[in-house]
Amino acid sequence: MKAIFFFSILFFSCFSLAQPKIEINAQKTIDGFVLLVNNLEYSAVSVKLKLNLKNLSSSKGDEFIAVIPNKAVQFEIAELNKLNEYNGYSYSYEVTSTFGDVTSETYDIDYKYSLPFEKGEEFQVQQGYFGKYTHQNERSLDIDMPIGTNVCAARKGIIIKQVDGNNSYCAKPSCVDFNNYIDILHDDGTIANYSHLKYQSSRFKLGDIVDEGSIIAESDQTGYTSGPHLHFVVYLPAFENRKSLPTLFKINNGNEFTLLQEKQFYLKNY
């Protein structure tokens, strides 16, 4: 879904209801315009623009991707210069955006994540990578958890997206709108998503840095689900068809690590 903007605020995201809050505006110059962006988010935001130009040329071409640093103010993304000073000129653009840096292709493939629950607990993976129910195209994990189980951060990072005001669920895709979740950005640019969380159970706010092992919320069955569990996935930012990543987890006493397998139980004793 795209929209054409002139001097507007953009509220569009690719993968969840939380939408990047950025402001795109134009500053007039002698030769045309400079396109500037304010990023109100705690993460970088990637934008893809398709320009429609009349008697103007773009310093970045008619289609380009720009990555706006977190909390950036008046960040320049392109210059639009007049081709013929005696003729009229105008522009519009189509834009898509998403959280994170879509140009980043490297990440720490060897990182060992902590199991996303407290020490001394053991839970089963209901559905694993490319599961036949709802994970056909994604390396996601559904971990069986009773409602009210403390959910812990699997890796240190900053909270960049969070919803905790829903208390409904159903086993239909339409109920995805009722999901409570937290997204945490890691220092290598990957993002972890924790979903189906309990109503108003979030322990942190947007922009907070959480340590590995910190309790971030409680489990539940909000959103698109047939029962209580924690949905967990790590992914690289993308405008579409995001790349979900395999994640190694420390198990038992923390000296062993593995990719979690469907129908297996895993103990956290560290």
C-alpha positions as CSV (number, residue, x, y, z in Angstrom):
1,M,0.0,0.0,0.0
2,K,1.5,3.3,-1.0
3,A,0.4,6.9,-1.0
4,I,1.6,10.1,-2.8
5,F,2.8,12.9,-0.5
6,F,3.8,16.5,-1.0
7,F,4.6,18.1,2.3
8,S,3.4,15.5,4.7
9,I,4.0,13.3,7.7
10,L,4.5,9.6,6.9
11,F,2.9,6.9,8.9
12,F,3.4,3.6,7.1
13,S,5.0,0.3,8.1
14,C,5.5,-3.0,6.3
15,F,5.3,-5.7,9.0
16,S,3.2,-4.6,12.0
17,L,0.6,-2.1,13.2
18,A,3.3,0.1,14.8
19,Q,4.3,2.5,12.1
20,P,7.5,4.6,11.8
21,K,6.9,8.1,12.9
22,I,8.9,10.4,10.5
23,E,8.3,13.8,9.0
24,I,9.3,14.5,5.4
25,N,9.4,18.1,4.3
26,A,11.0,20.3,1.6
27,Q,13.2,23.3,2.0
28,K,13.2,25.7,-1.0
29,T,16.5,26.6,-2.5
30,I,17.6,28.9,-5.3
31,D,17.7,25.9,-7.6
32,G,14.7,23.9,-6.4
33,F,14.3,22.0,-3.1
34,V,16.1,19.9,-0.5
35,L,14.1,17.0,0.9
36,L,14.6,16.7,4.6
37,V,13.4,14.1,7.2
38,N,12.9,14.1,10.9
39,N,13.0,10.6,12.5
40,L,11.0,10.5,15.7
41,E,11.9,6.8,16.4
42,Y,14.5,5.2,18.6
43,S,15.9,3.1,15.7
44,A,17.0,4.0,12.2
45,V,14.2,4.1,9.7
46,S,14.6,3.1,6.1
47,V,12.5,4.9,3.4
48,K,12.1,4.1,-0.2
49,L,11.1,7.0,-2.5
50,K,9.8,7.0,-6.0
51,L,9.9,10.6,-7.3
52,N,7.6,12.1,-9.9
53,L,9.4,15.2,-11.2
54,K,8.5,18.0,-13.6
55,N,11.4,20.1,-14.7
56,L,13.5,18.9,-11.8
57,S,16.3,16.4,-11.5
58,S,17.1,14.5,-8.3
59,S,20.6,14.1,-6.9
60,K,19.7,10.5,-5.9
61,G,17.8,9.5,-9.0
62,D,14.1,9.0,-9.5
63,E,14.0,6.0,-7.1
64,F,16.2,5.5,-4.1
65,I,16.5,4.2,-0.6
66,A,17.6,6.4,2.3
67,V,18.4,5.3,5.9
68,I,17.5,7.9,8.5
69,P,19.4,7.7,11.8
70,N,17.4,7.4,15.0
71,K,16.1,10.8,16.3
72,A,17.6,12.6,13.3
73,V,16.5,16.2,12.7
74,Q,16.3,17.7,9.2
75,F,18.3,14.9,7.7
76,E,18.9,15.6,4.0
77,I,18.0,12.8,1.7
78,A,18.0,14.4,-1.8
79,E,18.3,17.7,-3.7
80,L,15.8,18.5,-6.4
81,N,17.2,21.0,-8.9
82,K,15.5,22.9,-11.7
83,L,16.4,21.8,-15.3
84,N,15.1,25.0,-17.0
85,E,14.8,28.1,-14.8
86,Y,12.2,29.6,-17.2
87,N,9.7,26.8,-17.0
88,G,7.5,25.7,-14.1
89,Y,8.4,22.8,-11.9
90,S,6.8,20.5,-9.4
91,Y,7.2,17.1,-7.7
92,S,5.4,14.4,-5.8
93,Y,6.5,11.1,-4.5
94,E,5.5,7.6,-3.4
95,V,7.1,6.3,-0.3
96,T,7.4,3.2,1.8
97,S,9.2,2.9,5.2
98,T,10.2,0.4,7.8
99,F,12.1,0.2,11.1
100,G,15.8,-0.5,10.9
101,D,18.5,-0.3,8.2
102,V,17.4,-2.4,5.2
103,T,20.9,-2.0,3.6
104,S,22.6,-3.9,6.4
105,E,23.4,-7.5,5.3
106,T,25.8,-8.6,8.0
107,Y,25.0,-9.7,11.5
108,D,26.5,-11.9,14.2
109,I,25.5,-15.4,13.0
110,D,27.3,-17.0,16.0
111,Y,25.5,-15.1,18.8
112,K,24.2,-17.4,21.5
113,Y,20.8,-16.2,22.7
114,S,19.3,-16.8,26.2
115,L,16.1,-18.7,26.4
116,P,13.3,-16.1,26.7
117,F,12.1,-17.3,30.2
118,E,13.4,-17.4,33.7
119,K,16.0,-19.6,35.3
120,G,14.7,-23.0,36.5
121,E,11.9,-23.1,33.9
122,E,11.4,-25.6,31.1
123,F,9.1,-25.2,28.1
124,Q,8.3,-27.0,24.9
125,V,8.6,-25.6,21.4
126,Q,5.1,-26.0,19.9
127,Q,6.0,-24.9,16.4
128,G,9.4,-24.5,15.0
129,Y,11.0,-23.0,11.9
130,F,8.9,-23.3,8.8
131,G,6.1,-25.0,10.8
132,K,3.1,-26.3,8.9
133,Y,0.6,-24.1,10.8
134,T,1.6,-20.4,10.6
135,H,5.4,-20.6,10.1
136,Q,5.5,-21.9,6.6
137,N,7.7,-19.1,5.3
138,E,9.6,-18.0,8.5
139,R,12.1,-19.2,11.0
140,S,9.9,-18.5,14.0
141,L,9.4,-20.3,17.3
142,D,6.2,-20.8,19.3
143,I,7.1,-21.7,22.8
144,D,4.3,-23.2,25.0
145,M,3.8,-20.9,28.0
146,P,1.0,-20.6,30.5
147,I,-0.6,-17.1,30.7
148,G,1.3,-14.9,33.1
149,T,4.7,-16.5,32.5
150,N,7.5,-13.9,32.7
151,V,9.1,-13.3,29.3
152,C,12.8,-12.4,29.3
153,A,14.9,-10.6,26.8
154,A,16.9,-13.2,24.8
155,R,19.5,-10.5,24.0
156,K,20.4,-7.0,25.0
157,G,18.9,-4.2,22.9
158,I,16.7,-1.2,22.7
159,I,12.9,-1.3,22.6
160,I,11.8,0.2,19.3
161,K,8.2,-1.0,18.9
162,Q,5.7,-2.0,21.6
163,V,2.0,-2.6,21.9
164,D,0.4,-3.8,25.1
165,G,-3.2,-2.4,25.1
166,N,-5.0,-5.4,23.6
167,N,-6.9,-8.2,25.4
168,S,-8.6,-10.2,22.6
169,Y,-7.6,-13.1,20.5
170,C,-8.9,-15.7,18.0
171,A,-7.5,-18.3,15.6
172,K,-8.2,-16.2,12.5
173,P,-5.7,-14.0,10.7
174,S,-8.0,-11.0,11.3
175,C,-7.1,-11.1,15.0
176,V,-3.5,-10.1,14.2
177,D,-4.7,-6.6,15.0
178,F,-5.1,-7.6,18.6
179,N,-1.6,-8.7,19.2
180,N,0.5,-7.3,22.0
181,Y,4.2,-7.5,21.2
182,I,7.7,-6.0,21.8
183,D,10.4,-5.5,19.2
184,I,14.0,-5.1,20.4
185,L,16.8,-3.9,18.2
186,H,20.2,-5.5,18.8
187,D,23.6,-3.9,18.2
188,D,24.2,-5.8,15.0
189,G,21.0,-4.4,13.4
190,T,18.9,-7.5,13.9
191,I,15.5,-7.2,15.6
192,A,13.8,-9.7,17.9
193,N,10.0,-9.9,18.1
194,Y,8.2,-11.2,21.2
195,S,4.4,-11.7,20.5
196,H,1.1,-12.6,22.1
197,L,2.0,-10.8,25.4
198,K,-0.3,-10.0,28.3
199,Y,-2.4,-6.9,28.4
200,Q,-0.5,-4.0,30.0
201,S,2.3,-6.3,31.2
202,S,5.2,-4.5,29.6
203,R,8.0,-3.6,32.1
204,F,9.7,-1.0,29.9
205,K,8.9,1.8,27.6
206,L,10.0,2.8,24.1
207,G,13.6,3.7,23.9
208,D,14.6,1.7,27.0
209,I,17.7,-0.4,26.8
210,V,17.1,-3.9,28.3
211,D,19.7,-6.4,29.3
212,E,19.8,-10.0,28.3
213,G,17.7,-11.9,30.8
214,S,15.6,-8.9,31.9
215,I,11.9,-9.6,32.4
216,I,10.2,-7.5,29.7
217,A,6.5,-8.7,29.9
218,E,4.2,-11.6,30.6
219,S,3.0,-14.3,28.2
220,D,-0.6,-14.6,27.1
221,Q,-2.7,-15.4,24.0
222,T,-3.5,-12.0,22.5
223,G,-3.8,-11.6,18.7
224,Y,-3.9,-14.3,16.1
225,T,-3.5,-17.5,18.2
226,S,-5.4,-20.6,19.3
227,G,-3.9,-20.7,22.7
228,P,-1.3,-19.3,25.1
229,H,2.3,-19.2,23.9
230,L,5.2,-16.9,23.1
231,H,6.0,-16.3,19.5
232,F,9.7,-15.4,19.0
233,V,11.5,-14.5,15.8
234,V,14.7,-12.6,14.9
235,Y,14.8,-10.8,11.6
236,L,16.7,-8.4,9.4
237,P,14.8,-5.2,8.4
238,A,13.2,-5.2,4.9
239,F,10.5,-3.4,3.0
240,E,8.9,-6.8,2.2
241,N,9.7,-10.4,2.6
242,R,11.8,-9.8,5.7
243,K,14.6,-12.3,6.3
244,S,14.0,-14.3,9.5
245,L,17.2,-15.7,11.0
246,P,18.3,-19.0,12.7
247,T,19.1,-18.3,16.3
248,L,21.4,-20.4,18.5
249,F,20.1,-20.7,22.1
250,K,22.0,-21.5,25.3
251,I,20.3,-24.5,27.0
252,N,20.5,-26.4,30.3
253,N,23.4,-24.9,32.3
254,G,24.3,-22.4,29.5
255,N,27.4,-24.4,28.4
256,E,25.5,-26.0,25.5
257,F,23.8,-24.3,22.6
258,T,21.6,-25.4,19.8
259,L,18.9,-24.4,17.3
260,L,15.6,-25.1,19.0
261,Q,13.5,-28.0,17.5
262,E,9.8,-28.4,17.3
263,K,8.2,-30.6,20.0
264,Q,11.3,-30.6,22.1
265,F,11.5,-29.3,25.7
266,Y,14.3,-26.9,26.8
267,L,15.6,-26.2,30.3
268,K,17.1,-22.9,31.4
269,N,19.3,-23.4,34.4
270,Y,21.5,-20.3,34.1
